[in-house]
Amino acid sequence: MSAYLQQLSVLYVEDEADIREGYCRTLKRHFKETYSASNGFEGLALYKQYWPDIVITDIRMPECSGIEMSKEILSLRPEQIIVFTTAHSESEYTLEALELRISAYILKPVEKNKLIEKLSKLAENLIQQRETRQHQETIQNMLNNPSNLLILTDLTQVTFASPGFFDLFGVKDKEAFHDRFRTFLDIFDSSEIPSHLSIKEDFLNHTLLDKDPDKIVAILTQEGMRNYHIKVTQVGKAQTWYLVTMWDVTNIYHEKIDAEHKANHDELTQVFSRVRFNEFYHQEFLRALRYKRALSLAVLDIDHFKAINDTFGHLVGDEVLKTLANFCQKNIRNTDFLSRWGGEEFVLILSETPIEDAFVVCEKLRIGLMELQFTKNIPVTISIGLSQLQPGDSKESLLRRADNALFKAKQLGRNQVNINA
């Protein structure tokens, strides 16, 4: 059974009922859908209703011949596959049929096996033509779609590019493009490339060799910075060429960044969230254990914060929290990690930092906040509990010692850094 025929539909038109019913039984076993008619009028009506892929029709029929029906069909769909069944005695119709450029002719009596064999070949050609046309349309749509860009390049010269690529930079063709850019790679930002690498090496390492399916690059276009998902495939043997495919994902990328930011940051203070703290703390704890590096942990708490809320209201309390978080974030090192633990408490991870150096950082924050001007000139101080990773520590024990140190700082009068090493 032909896999090609199983994908198609057929219309069989024959005026002799016995012949029509017999062949329809055979066709139904091979085709996805089979329709039948007893004359050209019925056949044309069914054709307009179902638009079958293949039409098989007798030439000579009463009321409306196969030739007359075929003329109407071909006026609607010139590429329609039509197969005529004809007898030797109907030669007077054959010349007229030939002028229609019909797909095939089969002499009566028609052998069913030969009919199916002929139809299978026609079906294979039809499906291959459709696939080729679909591929061409897909490629053309990709070329015409400004969001999908195709570029053929040796990473210096652009040999071919879809029109949308040149439109990004306000140029009309590759000559104008190279008047503006010395090489194809000049469209990418090279500011983050290590000094020992060239832009070509970095591009290849991060696109061609990197198997990350979500590689995103930024390109400064005439409309501003846009983000593209990029895929690079090496082609050619005698000379190295690269087929670069890029999809504009700017909106999706920004939505993803926004979603990640919301998931990782506290909504009020915009420092890291407790969820992100748990992830980062786990990583840093394991890293410190493996490489035997110092790790310090500080718990910060605003002194008498309940009194601030009770006296001035929760909105003012929120402003105090935001001001404090912003100050701390600006006055810690790039390697430090600040997160909101809950309420008026914050946690600070000081990676690769012995407790003596961590104390200096915490004391700087405490003094700076005491001198900082808050809303309504509210005096704000903080208490800090500080601990350092020790042999045998777990994540829980290290955090608990820092929390105990904070409790001790509160007991000793607040506005101080207490160490529980």
N, C-alpha and C positions, 0 to 999 in steps of 0.2 A: 504494500500500500504506500502510495507516494505521500511523503510528509508535506510536499508543496501543495498538493490538491487538498489536503486536510485543512489548510489555512484559507481556502477560497470558497466562493459560492458560484453556482452555475445555473443558467436558465436553458432549458431544453424545450425547443418548439418543434412539434411534429403533429401533423393532422391525423395520422392513423393511430387509433387508440391503443391497439395491441402493441405496436412497436414502441409507442411513447411510454406505456406502463412498464414494459420490459426493460428498456434502457434506463428509465428513472430508478428502478430498483438497483441497477448496477451503479449509477452515479451517486446515489445516496450513500453507498458503502465507501465512497472515496472522497466526496466533497463535504465541507463543513455544512453547507446549506444547498438544497436543490429545489428549483422551482420549475414548473412545467406549464406549457400552454398548447392549445390545439390549433392556433392560427396566429398570423402576424399581429392582428389587433390585440388579442389577449397577451401575446408576448411583449408587445410594446408597453402595454399597461403595467405588466409585472416588472418590466425593466425600469420604468420610471418610479415604481414603488420601492424596489429593492436594490437597484444598481448592482447587479451581479458582476463578478470578475470575468466570467467567461460566458459567451452565448453560443449555443449549438442549435442550428436551425436547418430544417429542410428548405431547399430552394423553392420548390413548387408546392404551393398550398392554396386552397380556395380562400376567397374573401380578401386576404392580404398575404402576398408571397413573402418568402424569407428575404428576398432582395429588397422589396419595398420597406420591410421592417428594419433591415440593416441600414438602409440609407438614413432613416430617421434616427436610429441609434447613433450612427457615426456623426450625425450633425450635432448630437448632444455631447458625445465623448469620442473624439476622433481616434484616440488610441485604444479603443475598446477591442478586445480579442473576440473575434467571431469565427466560428468554424461552420462551414457549409457541408451538409450531407447531400449528395446528388447522385442520380442514376445516369447510366450511359445515354439513355433515351432523352435526357433533359439537356442535351448539349446546346440547345438554342438559348438556354439561360446562362450557360457557363461564361460566354464572352462578356455579358453584362456584369456577371459576378466578379470577373477578373478586374474589371475597371474600378471596383470598390476597394481593391487591395485588401482582400479578406486574409485573415491570418492562416487559414488552412482549409483544404478540401478533402473530404473523405467520400469514396465511392460506396454506394449501396450495393449489396447488403453490407452493413458495417459490422466488422468483427469487433466484439467488445474489448478484447485484449489490445488490439491495435489502436482502438479509440482511446483507451486509458493511457497507453504509451504515448500517443501523440499529445494528449491533454497534459500529461505530466511534464513533457518538455516545454510546452507553452507556459505552464504554471511556474516552472523553474525560472524561465526567462523573465516572466512578469514580476516575480518576487525579487529577483536580483536587480531588475530595473528600479523597482520601488525602493529597495534598500540603498541603491546608489543615489537615487534622487533625494532620499531622506538625508543621507550623509552630506550631499552637496548643500542641501538646504540648511542643515545644522551648521556646517562650516561657514556658509554665507551669513547665517544669523549671528554666529560668533564674531565674524569679521565686522558685521554692521552694528553689533551691540557695543556701545561705548564702555560698558561695565566689564566686558570680556576682551582682553587684549592678547594678541599673538605677535611675537617678534622673533625673527630669525637673525641671529647675530653671532659673530665670533668674539663678542664682548667688547669689541672696539667699534667696528662698523656695523650699522644696521642694514642688512640686505633686504629684508621685507618686514613690514609691520602693518597691522590692520589700521584703517583710517583713524579709529578712535584713539590710537596711541599718539599720533601726531597732534590730534586735537587737544590732548592734555596740555601741550606746551605752546599751543597757538601757532604751530607751523603747518605748512601744507604738504610737505613730502620729506623724504629722508635727506635730500640735499640741504633743505632749510634746517632740518634737525641738526645736522652736523656743522652747520654754520654757527649754531648756538652751543652745542655740546661737542667736546672733543672726542669723547667715546660714549658708548651706550651706558657704561657704568657710572658716568658723571651725573646721571639722574638720581642716584642714591646718595643719601647722607653718609659721609665718611668720617664724621666727627667722633664716632665711638669706635673706630677701628684701631686696634693696638698699633703703636708706631712701627713695630717690626714687621707688620704685614702690609701688603699692598691692597688696594681696594679690590683688585681682581682675585687675589688669594682669599680675602675675606668673603667675597661674594660666592665663590665656588665652595668654600668650606661650609657656608651657612645656607646654601640653597641646593647645589648639585649633590654634595656629599652628605649633607644633613638630611636624614630621612624623616624629620619632623613634618607630619602632614599639615600642620597648622602654622607654617612659616608665614609671618606677616612682615611686609616691608612698608616703609613710608616714603612717599615721593612728593616733592613739592611741585605742584602743578600750577597753572595760571589761575586756578580757582582756590588755591590754598593747599594745605597738606592733606593728602588722601592716603588711605591704607589699602594695600592690596595683598591678597593671598597669592603666593608665587610658587610656580613649579618650573624647574629647569631640567630639560632632557638633552643629553648630548647626542648629536646626530653627525653623520659623515665620517669617513675613514681617512681619505687622503688629506682632508683639512678639517680641523675641529670646529664644528658649528654647534650652536645651542638653540634649541627651541624653547623660548621663554613664554609661559602662559601665565597671565595675571588676571585675577578677578577682583573687582572693586568691592571691598567688604567694609568700607568706612563706617557705615551706619551700624552694621552688625558688630564691628570691632568696638565701637564706642559704647554700644549697649552692653557688650560683654565686660568691658573695663568698668563701666558704671556698676554693673551687677556684682563684680568681684570686689569693688571698693565698698559697696554697701555691706557685703557679706563679711569683709575683713575689718571694718572700722566701726567704732561706736558712733551711733547716729548723732548724739548730742555734741561730743567733744572732738570727734574726728580723729582721735588716736586709735590705735588698734583695738579690736574687740577682744573679749575674753576667749571666744572661739579661736581666733587667730593666735592669741597668746598660747593656748594649749598646744597648738601645732608647732609654733616656733620654739617654745620651751622644750618640748619633746626632742626636737632636732638638736638644739644646742646642748641639752643635757647629755645625749648620746655622744655627740661630738667631743664634748669635754672629757667624758669618761674614756673614749677610745684613744684620744691623742694626749690624755693627761694634761689638759689645759685648765687654767683657772676659770671659774665661773662664779659670779656673784649675783645675788638676787635682793632687790629692795622692794618693800611694801610701803607706799606713801598714803597717808590719811590726813584729810583736812581737819584741823582742830576745831571743835565746837561747831561743826557744820549744821547740826540740828538747830542750834540757836540762830544761825543765819537764816535758815528757812522759816523758823517760827517768827522771827522779828521782821524780816523783809519780804517773805513770801518765796514760793518755789521758783518763780521766774527769775528773781534776783539770784537765788541759789544756783540756777542753771547757768547764769552769766558768770558767776564765780568759778564754776567747774570748767567752763569753756576757756576763761582767761588763764586759769591755772594750767590746763592741759596744753594750751598754745605756748605758754611760757616754757614749760618743761620740754616740749618737743623741740623748741628752738635752742635750748641750752644743754642738750645732751649730745653725745657724739653720734656720728653717722652709724656706728656699729651697735649702739645701744637700742633697746627695744622697749617702748613705752606702751602700755595698754591699760584700759579701764577695767578694773576688776569688778566693780559694782558700787553703786551709791557714790560715796566720796572717796573711795579707795582706788589707787592705781598701783600697778606692778611694773617694776623696771628691771629688765634683764641686761646685765653688763657682761658681755661675752669676753673671754680671755682677759679678765680683769681681776687681779687679786683684791682682797678686801680693803687693803690700805688705799689703793687708787679709787675703788668704788666709793669709799667714805668721802674722798675729796669731791667726787661728782655730786654725791647726795648733799653734802654740806653746802656746795655752791648753789644747788637748787633751793635748799631751805632758806639761806640768807637772801637770795634773789627774790623769792616770793614774799618774804617778810618786808622787803623794801618796795615791792611792786604796788602800784596804785590800782585798786579794784573798784568796781562800780560802787557808787555812793560812799566812796572812801572807807569801805569796810576793811578793818584790819584782818588779814588772813595769814595764818601760820600753818605749818604742816609738821607732823611727826613721821619719822621714817624708821623702819626696822630693817636691818641689813644682815645678811648671812652669806657664807661662802661654801661652795661644794667641798665636802670632806670625804675621805675614804669610807665606803659603806653607805653613803647617802643614797636615798631614792629621791625621785622628784618630789614626792610628798613630804619627806622629812626635811629637805632643804627649804621648801616653801613654808613648812610649819615653823622652822626656826626663825625665819624672817618675820613671820606673823607674830611669834612670841616676842621677838625683839621690838616690834611695833607696840605691843601691849605694854612692854616694860617702859618704852619711851613715854607712853601716856601716863603711866603710874608715876614717873619721875618728874612730871610737870609739863609735858608736851613741848612742842617747838624745839625738837632735838633729833639727832640721829643716834640710834642705839644699835650696837653690834652684838649679834649672837653668832659668833663664828662657828 
